[in-house]
Amino acid sequence: MSLKKEIKFFIIKHFLTFPAYYILNLYAKIIRLRFENEEEIKNRLENNGRVILASWHQRFFGGFYLPKILGRPICIMISQSKDGDFIADVVKRVGWIPVRGSSSRGGKKALKGMVDEISKTQLAGHIVDGPTGPPRVIKPGLISMAQQSKSAICPTCVFYDKPWIFNSWDRFMVPRPFSSVVIRFGSLEFVPENMNSEEFEENRLYVERKMIEEYEKEDQYWNKKSGLMPDNS
């Protein structure tokens, strides 16, 4: 890496972490955040069960403050890149426990780290199609993580009524100030502890379909309610 890039990342890591946290903290106070259907998760956690909150990369911004809101630490996998260093430093301040690695780099070590952390925290967040897509395609790591940690998978739908949409690989969304954000926890899904490769893929596709269905259903409902699409029912 060039000296110029090294200096850039040094400045970002050492001088921008707190301002970024401060801005996000302020931002969280000027959006209207609402949760739905969290009872099933709370009941499972209270009975010493484990849960993985599964979300698309496109919507994960809305879940930034979940550890504070749910009142417990949540582990999450963050890439080993320089950008990941900065992100990990910021999310730690909120209550996330970053485990470094991704599907493209350090994946096996990160998977083991996530399984170990879930045994302590009972709760994980996982961006199932990140960090680079393709969008809305669940990578095998989610199923392996649920299988090895004996966790339920919770499709976690995030809806913004007035988002900014960026020209990225997944059309990443950020809620506008003073807009509404709804986070809806879907029904818990379970995968068998023992599976052959064919059964593993069947379960991956099943959970993927459930997530797509949950998001499409919620998007249609909230878009109609917000007046962003016509109600043809």
DRENTIBA-496122 format. One record per residue: x, y negated, z negated of N, C-alpha, C in turn. Coordinates in steps of 0.001 Angstrom, whole numbers, padded with zeros to 6 digits, always signed. Each point is the difference from the previous one (the first is absolute). Layout:
BEGIN
XYZXYZXYZ/...
END
This chain:
BEGIN
+000842+001191+000000-000842-001191+000000+000882-001247+000000/-000372-001037+000762+000801-001214+000100-000037-000780-001304/+001018-000846-000188+000069-000838-001198-001211-000918-000089/-000466-000496+001152-001163-000889+000023-001232+000695-000567/-000204+001258+000397-001152+000748-000508+000155+000315-001478/+001222+000316-000426+000254+000273-001417-000356-001218-000849/+000403-001177+000462-000309-001235-000733-001506-000236-000032/-000651+000250+001141-001454-000177+000078-000709+000874-001023/+000348+001286-000059-000671+000908-000926+000362-000302-001451/+001207-000504-000250+000385-000402-001357-000888-001149-000472/-000205-000982+000872-000850-001144-000354-001432+000451-000250/-000517+000855+000886-001374+000491-000157-000162+000740-001316/+000923+000918-000288-000118+000853-001186+000157-000785-001296/+000947-000937-000028+000344-000654-001259-000691-001344-000221/-000529-000601+001049-000585-001323-000169-001476-000087+000397/-000510+000979+000721-001381-000084+000473-000945+000980-000682/+000532+000931-000796-000863+001000-000633-001022-000648-000919/+000464-000849-000925-000947-000618-000934-000968-000948+000699/+000462-000886+000914-000969-000834+000716-001054+000816+000747/+000415+001122+000610-000968+000847+000709-001026+000565-000971/+000473+000468-001164-000916+000519-001018-000944-001103-000471/+000529-001186-000233-000808-001123-000480-001086-000350+001020/+000369-000060+001270-000968-000333+001050-001092+001065+000089/+000397+001276-000052-000987+001081+000058-000900-000014-001223/+000568-000329-001155-000786-000080-001227-001046-001106+000114/+000415-001138+000532-000927-001107+000219-001043+000374+001041/+000434+000673+001053-000896+000409+001082-001104+000910-000524/+000381+000896-000923-000976+000944-000550-001110-000708-000764/+000281-001198-000479-000993-000740-000782-000972-000779+000869/+000295-000115+001284-000884-000784+000867-000709+000869+001038/+000047+001316-000183-000851+000880+000798-000967+000707-000941/-001160+000350+000508-001022+000668-000810+000137+001506+000215/+000455+000683-001033+000309+001429+000106-001059+000816-000729/-000515+001012+000671-001016+000852-000625+000317+001468+000265/-000282+000836-001022+000219+001438+000112-001331+000730+000042/-000008+001124+000699-001189+000847+000053+000396+001460-000159/-000825+000733-000731+000113+001457-000104+001295+000455-000682/+000456-000776-000999+001230+000379-000698-000221+001003-001126/-001275+000330-000300-000293+000864-001145+000615+001390+000136/-000038+000567+001215+000526+001354+000194+001504+000049-000275/+000705-001033+000430+001441-000064-000263+000260-000106-001492/-000702-000920-000661+000217-000202-001436-000293+001270-000786/-001072+000699+000366-000337+001247-000696+001099+001042+000173/+000532+000108+001206+001064+000988+000232+001261-000353-000789/+000360-001271-000017+001192-000415-000735-000179+000197-001501/-001195-000296-000502-000268+000181-001432+000064+001463-000410/-000216+000894+000965+000082+001439-000270+001347+000582+000441/+001008-000865+000042+001383+000389+000319+000186+000506+001430/-000931-000350+000886+000170+000342+001404+000904-001004+000703/+000354+000304+001224+000900-000847+000781-000675-000414+001305/+000292-001217+000434-000657-000553+001188+001025-000738+000862/-000109+000190+001313+000776-000783+000963-000971-000896+000763/+000174-001314-000117-000817-000958+000732+000586-000150+001403/-000749+000416+001006+000503+000029+001379-000591-001153+000801/+000869-000771+000640-000458-001161+000764+000771-000111+001306/-000638-000624+000991+000709-000340+001227+000953-001161-000254/+001096-000036+000736+000973-001093-000090-000668-001345+000302/-000937-000012+000922-000663-001230+000426-000631-000772-001159/-000471+000722-001029-000786-000638-001059+000681-000027-001370/+001251+000446-000110+000539+000194-001350+000187-001303-000773/+000053-001146+000687+000197-001273-000698-001066-000226-001068/-001230+000408+000287-001097-000229-000940+000120+000773-001292/+000815+001053-000004+000151+000803-001212+001201-000368-000840/+000621-001140+000293+001253-000379-000657-000118-000002-001523/-001146-000454-000517-000133-000153-001452-000737+001149-000675/-000080+001139+000667-000683+001150-000606+000567+000408-001364/+001324+000030-000220+000499+000401-001323-000520-000884-001128/-000047-001313+000232-000497-000902-001037-001491+000189-000218/-000725+000182+001089-001453+000099-000099-000422+001324-000622/+000678+001089+000372-000330+001309-000562+000646+000222-001365/+000922-000881-000370+000599+000065-001329+000977+001133-000201/+000660+000432+001069+000995+001062-000134+000997-000081+001151/+001240+000457-000220+000987-000021+001084-000376+000985+001102/+000367-000332+001219-000269+000857+001154+001298+000136+000789/+000390+001220+000303+001217+000179+000793-000328-000095+001487/+000975-000452+000776-000198-000173+001435+001334+000172+000720/-000036+000580+001190+001206+000197+000797+000279-001256+000830/+001233-000489-000099+000419-001187+000743+001293+000326+000733/+000114-000458+001225+001130+000373+000846+001337-000429-000608/+001069+000657+000452+001342-000293-000481+000668-001136+000772/-000745-000695+000815+000550-001104+000783+000290-001204-000891/+000689-000993+000559+000253-001240-000728-001305-000722-000315/-000942+000012+000951-001314-000580-000275-000665+000730-001158/+000193+001326-000035-000551+000795-001091+000566-000391-001349/+001282-000408-000043+000601-000478-001250-000789-001184-000553/-000304-000939+000883-000741-001199-000398-001413+000359-000457/-000683+000837+000789-001364+000397-000344-000035+000732-001333/+000957+000899-000217+000050+000761-001251+000165-000925-001196/+000848-001015+000127+000211-000944-001098-001273-000779-000320/-000756-000360+001036-001235-000763-000214-001072+000872-000651/-000233+001202+000545-001104+000820-000507+000263+000516-001415/+001271+000148-000375+000308+000421-001370-000540-000988-001020/-000034-001272+000344-000474-001037-000910-001500+000111-000256/-000709+000667+000901-001452+000132-000128-000399+001266-000749/+000877+001003-000014-000330+001247-000677+000125+001235+000864/+000410-000183+001260+000288+001150+000846+001346+000597-000393/+000142+001302+000168+001278+000673-000207+000504+000437+001370/+000957-000732+000589+000460+000349+001346+000896+001231+000009/-000290+000913+000908+000853+001164+000262+000528-000192+001412/+001304-000073+000158+000582-000414+001265+000122+001149+000994/-000429-000273+001229+000067+000969+001082-001213-000134+000891/+000016+000684+001139-001128-000028+000927+000054+001248+000861/-000978+000133+000887-000037+001173+000877+001201+000040+000936/+000594-001160+000280+001109-000056+000948+001371-000030-000665/+000043-000227-001316+001291-000113-000675-000158+000352-001477/+000718+001036-000431-000051+000396-001406-001320+000608-000415/-000703+000618+000950-001349+000484-000254-000096+001089-001049/+000871+001015+000072-000077+001122-000941+000287-000453-001426/+001013-000843-000142+000347-000519-001323-001128-000864-000550/-000592-000826+000869-001092-000869-000428-001231+000812-000382/-000291+001063+000760-001138+000856-000324+000167+000615-001380/+001190+000517-000279+000269+000566-001323-000129-001074-001083/+000507-001207+000301-000109-001094-000958-001443-000370-000280/-000833-000004+001038-001420-000308-000182-000690+001065-000836/+000291+001260+000289-000609+001098-000770+000394-000113-001469/+001260-000315-000263+000467-000161-001383-000706-001164-000689/-000150-001124+000702-000640-001171-000604-001487+000233-000234/-000658+000701+000926-001428+000274-000173-000237+000833-001251/+000936+000884-000321-000144+000808-001217+000003-000877-001249/+000557-001211+000105+000040-000915-001149-001156-001004+000040/-000223-000592+001181-000978-001084+000099-001418+000485+000287/-000137+001210+000568-001264+000590+000464-000546-000677+001252/+000559-001130+000391-000612-000786+001065+001068-000507+000972/-000278+000185+001287+000921-000460+001046-000779-000744+001071/+000681-000898+000672-000529-000614+001207+000839+000477+001173/-000630+000231+001142+000777+000476+001142-000558-000589+001283/+000883-000616+000788-000367-000558+001297+000199+001107+001023/-001093+000575+000456+000070+001313+000646+000455-000031+001458/-000041-001176+000655+000449-000068+001394+001213-000917+000163/+000597-000426-001104+001165-000884+000064+001289+000795+000050/+001134-000689+000175+000088-001463+000161-000154-000494+001436/-000014+000909+000978-000017-000462+001400-001068+000669+000860/-000920+000731-000606-001081+000588+000774+000324+001367+000577/-000839+000479+000927-001122-000699+000628-001135-000280-000984/-000799-001039+000280-001050-000380-000939-001079+001062-000120/-000517+000113-001220-001109+000906-000336+000321+001464+000305/+001259+000349-000135+000430+001400+000089+000726+000328-001300/-000574+000899-000782+000595+000350-001290+001253+000834+000217/+001072-000411-000621+001242+000767+000077-000036+001142-001010/+000750+001070+000257-000074+001198-000855+000363-000244-001456/+000745-001093-000279+000442-000253-001370-001128-000100-000999/-001152-000551+000417-001133-000119-000921-000461+001367-000472/-000140+000939+000937-000483+001336-000353+001032+000716-000868/+001274-000108+000353+001054+000624-000812+000017-000573-001410/-000175-001304-000107+000013-000656-001305-001166+000469-000866/-001195+000050+000597-001171+000461-000747+000149+001461-000406/+000520+000799+000910+000184+001433-000251+000991+000228-001138/+001153-000649+000061+001054+000243-000983-000281-000640-001356/-000731-001106-000006-000291-000685-001264-001345+000399-000596/-000752+000849+000731-001332+000432-000435-000923-001205-000209/+000030-000894+000979-000783-001234-000072-001180+000038+000956/-001072-000693-000391-001100-000257+000922+000380-001174+000892/-000491+000015+001229+000215-001112+000928-001257-000859+000019/+000172-001300-000203-001135-000920+000027+000143-000960+001181/-000804+000169+001074+000011-000996+001074-000414-001358-000570/+000886-000965+000100-000226-001300-000630-000220-001040+001086/-001251-000430+000139-000380-000919+001073+000129-001442-000472/+000665-000805+000798+000170-001417-000308-000653-000802+001116/-000905-000898-000383-000684-000822+001000+000214-001476-000301/+000314-000781+001031+000114-001452-000101-001104-000624+000845/-000701-000977-000539-001055-000603+000818+000550-001040+000980/+001160-000613-000318+000572-001010+000902+001517+000166+000050/+000489+001031+000664+001450+000223-000008+000733-000756+001106/+001261-000286-000273+000927-000300+001081+000467+001329+000565/+000061+000124+001313+000420+001248+000638+001265-000271+000809/+001050+000735-000320+001299-000230+000626+000194+000923+001205/+000852-000420+000896+000266+000760+001220+001108+001027-000256/-000280+000948-000885+000964+001042-000358-000504+001345+000516/+000750+001069-000261-000372+001319+000528-001355+000476-000509/-000428-000467-001184-001294+000428-000542-000976-001159-000175/+000340-001190+000558-000826-001200-000190-000197-000260-001494/+001122-000196-000668+000023-000183-001451-000895-001168-000417/-000726+000182-001115-000964-000987-000461+000409-000601-001344/-000263-001294-000138+000178-000712-001268-001266-000813-000245/-000608+000100-001187-001218-000773-000260+000290-001495-000068/-000915-000789+000512+000161-001448-000075-000270-000481-001427/+000578-001126-000400-000308-000553-001322-001497-000226-000177/-000481+000297-001198-001394-000193-000405-000969+000952+000703/+000516+001019+000660-000868+001000+000627-000217+001169-000956/-000828+000947+000415-000321+001164-000829+000798+001221+000441/+000414+000781-000989+000675+001273+000244-000757+001068-000776/-000400+001051+000685-000687+001123-000641+000890+001228+000105/+000255+000642-001132+000748+001255-000021-000950+001086-000469/-000247+000967+000884-000929+001079-000327+000749+001323-000036/-000128+000684-001129+000650+001293-000174-000934+001095+000502/+000453+000763+000981-000814+001065+000569-000030+001236-000879/-000745+000995+000436-000084+001261-000743+001354+000699+000006/+000314+000645-001108+001286+000684-000124+000052+001222+000906/+001132+000178+000650+000240+001154+000865+001135+000835-000595/-000131+001321+000106+000985+000899-000596+000588+000912+001075/+001295+000277-000122+000651+000935+000921+000486+001208-000793/+000016+001185+000613+000462+001206-000712+001485-000090-000350/+000373+000660-001082+001414+000031-000400+000827+000857+000952/-000616+001049+000544+000724+000913+000889-000638-000031+001385/+000790-000367+001005-000502-000079+001370+001093+000436+000966/-000410+000682+001078+000951+000225+001086-000002-001239+000896/+000822-000018+001031+000149-001195+000836-001304-000376+000712/-000766+001009+000408-001267-000279+000678-001005-000611-000968/-000090+000546-001203-000918-000537-001008+000423-001401-000427/+001303-000222-000073+000518-001326-000350-000479-001044+001009/+000132+000322+001287-000417-000932+001044-001513-000197-000006/-000750+001049-000269-001459-000124-000093-000390-000969-001113/+000676+000103-001143-000287-000903-001115+000425-001432+000320/+001131-000157+000681+000437-001343+000386-001032-000661+000910/-000470+000746+001000-000988-000539+000926-001326-000285-000700/-000376+000859-000941-001255-000205-000730+000053-001306-000798/+001079-000201-000758+000125-001222-000800+000078-001221+000914/+000685+000132+001124+000084-001098+000966-001388-000382+000507/-000799+001000+000368-001367-000274+000472-000827-000676-001087/+000138+000480-001234-000763-000584-001106+000376-001463-000197/+001292-000307+000082+000422-001392-000166-000523-000877+001121/+000091+000492+001230-000509-000774+001137-001497-000241-000160/-000743+001040-000376-001445-000128-000196-000327-000985-001115/+000722+000097-001120-000249-000899-001134+000232-001449+000419/+001100-000248+000692+000313-001370+000416-001014-000518+001009/-000367+000824+000967-000960-000455+001006-001350-000305-000636/-000427+000855-000917-001282-000209-000678+000023-001290-000805/+001072-000207-000771+000095-001198-000830+000159-001257+000847/+000795+000084+001063+000167-001167+000868-001331-000423+000611/-000777+000965+000470-001298-000317+000594-000924-000635-001027/-000029+000561-001201-000887-000515-001048+000373-001428-000376/+001300-000217-000276+000410-001322-000479+000028-001030+001122/+000258+000416+001223-000072-000941+001112-001431-000477+000223/-000959+000915-000116-001407-000387+000111-000378-000958-001120/+000430+000328-001207-000346-000815-001164+000609-001392+000106/+001198-000080+000606+000690-001284+000122-000424-000768+001244/-000832+000648+000845-000427-000658+001220+001032+000015+001101/+000990+000905-000106+001051+000062+001011-000361+000918+001157/-001078+000756-000143-000447+000836+001105-001513+000126-000081/-000699+000197+001116-001459+000087-000032-000470+001279-000654/-001127-000074-000653-000602+001178-000614-000957+000625+001010/+000412+001123+000596-000811+000661+001030-000798+001174-000541/-000044+000115-001328-000721+001139-000582-001498-000201+000098/
END
